[in-house]
Amino acid sequence: MMFAWQKGLSAIKDDVTTQLAEHWSDLVTGFSLNENGRKGLKKLEKRFSIEEIMESMRIAADTYIIFQDGKPTAESVEAAWKKVGGICTTRRMDAENPSTSRIYYIRGILRNRLSYCNELIALQLLRQAVDANASIDSLEKHAKEVRNWTQWTSDMHEYINSFNPDPEP
C-alpha cells in the first residue's frame, strides 16, 4: 500500500509539472520546455505554489516575449523563461514587504546609469534608507539624478545616519 501511495503522489507531481509546462507552451505558442526547462520547473514547484508559478509565467511572457512576423522569437522565449523564478521570488517578497519591488527597481536604475554599482551594497543601503522612513519616490529620483557610485553611497550613508546617529563616545 505504501508503494502504491508513493507512486500515486509521484504521478500527481508529474501531472502538475506537465500541466504547468503546457501552460507555458500556451503562453509562447510554438515553443515548449525542454528537459532542462522541466527540471527547472520542478525546482520552482518545490518553492512556489502553482498559482505563483502560473502568474509569473504570464508576467514573464507579457513582459519579455518579442514577436517577429507574429511569432515569438526563440531568444525572447528563452530569456522570458529565465525570468520566471526571479518573478516568483520578487512577487512573494513584495507581498511580504510592498517596497521590495521598488527597491529592486531603484537598484536597476543605479546598475544601468552608473559605471560601477555594487548591487548587494545598493540593496542594503536602500533597505536601510526605507527602514529610516525614506520616501521610495525620493530614493528613485535620487538614483536617476546621481552621477556616480561614490556620491550615491555617500548620500545614502548621510541620509541613514541623519535618522540613526551614532552614539557619542
N, C-alpha and C positions, 0 to 999 in steps of 0.2 A: 504494500500500500504506500509506503514511504517513497519508493522509486516512482510509482505512478504519479504521486503528488508532485514530486520534483520535476518529472517530465512535463506535467501539465503547466507548472509555473514557467518552465523554460519555453514552452510553446506560446504562452501568453506574452512573455517578453519578446520573443521573436516576432509575434504578430504586431505588437506595438511598434517595434522597430520598422517593420515592413510598412505599416500604415503611415508612420512619420516620413519614411523615405518616399512614399507615394505622394504625400502632401508636398514635399519639396519638389518632386517632379511636376506636380500640377502647377506650382508657382513658376517654374522655369521650364516651360514646355520645350520638349526635345532633349532634355538632359535628365540624367538620373545619377544617384550616388554610386560611386564605385566601391570596391571592398574597403578601401581606406576611409572613405566617407561614411560608410555604415559603421565602421569601428568607432569613428569619432562620434557618430550619432549615439551609439550605445554608451559612450562615456558621458555624453550630455544627459542621457536618460537617468544615469545614476545620481546626477547632481541637481537636475531640474525637473519640474513637473511637465507633463505632456502639453499643458496649456502654455507654459512659459516657452517651451521649445517651438511650438507652432506659431505663437505670436512673434517670436524672434526671427523665425524663418520668413514670415511675411514682411517684417520690417526690413530685414536684410535684402530681400528680393525687391521691395519697393524702392529702397534707397540706393542699392549698388548695381542693379542689373542695367546694362546698356544694350539697347536694341539696334541692330543693323538689318535693314530690309525686313523689319517686322519680327525678327528672331533675336533672342538673347545671344550675346557673344559668349564664347567659351571662357574667355578670360574674366569677364564680369561675373559669370556664374560661379567660377572658382573663387574669385575674390569675395563674393557675397556669402558663399558657404563658410569661408574662413572667419567671417564676422559674426556668425550665429552665436557661438559660445560667448563671445565678448558682450553681445547684446543681451543675452540671458543674464550674465553677471551684472552688467550695468543696470538693467531694469530691476533686478532684485535689490541691489544696493540702493537704487533710487527710491524704491518702495519703502525701504527701512529708513532712509535719510534723503529727503527730497532735493537737497542741494548737491548730491553726488554727481548727477549728470552734468550740471552746470560747472562744477569743479573740473571735471574731465574735459569739458568743452573749453574752459579757460586754459587748461594745460595745453590743449591742442593749438590754441591761438599762440601761446608762447613758443611751442615747438615749431610752428610754421613761420613765425615772424622773426625770431631771434636766431642768430648764427650758432648759438650754443644754448642748450636748455637741459638741465639735469631733471629729468621727468619725475623721479622719485622725490627729490627735494621740492620741486614745484608743487606736487600734490600735498606734501607735508605742510608746506607754508600756506597753501590755500586753505587746507583744513583748519590750521591754527587760526588763520585770519577769520574764517567763518565762525569758529568757536569763540573768537573775541568779538563777535557781532558785527563783522564787516558786511557790508551790503554786497551781495553777489553781483549786482549790476555795476557797482563801483570797481570791484575786482576785475570784471570783464573789461570795463572801459580802460582801466589802467593797463591791462595786458595788451590792449590794442594800441596804446599810445607809447608805452615804454620803448626805449631804443636798444637796450642791451640787458643781458642776464645779470650782470653785476648791479646795475641800477635797480632792476626789478627786485632782486633778493634784498638789497639794502632797504628799499622802500617797504618791503613786506616785513622785515625784521623791525624796522622803526614803528610801523603800524601795530604789530603784535605786541611789542614791548610797551607801547603807549597805553595799552589796556592791561598788561600784565608786567608792571615794572619789577625789576629785580629788587629784592630787599636790600636795604643798606647794610654794609659790612659792620 
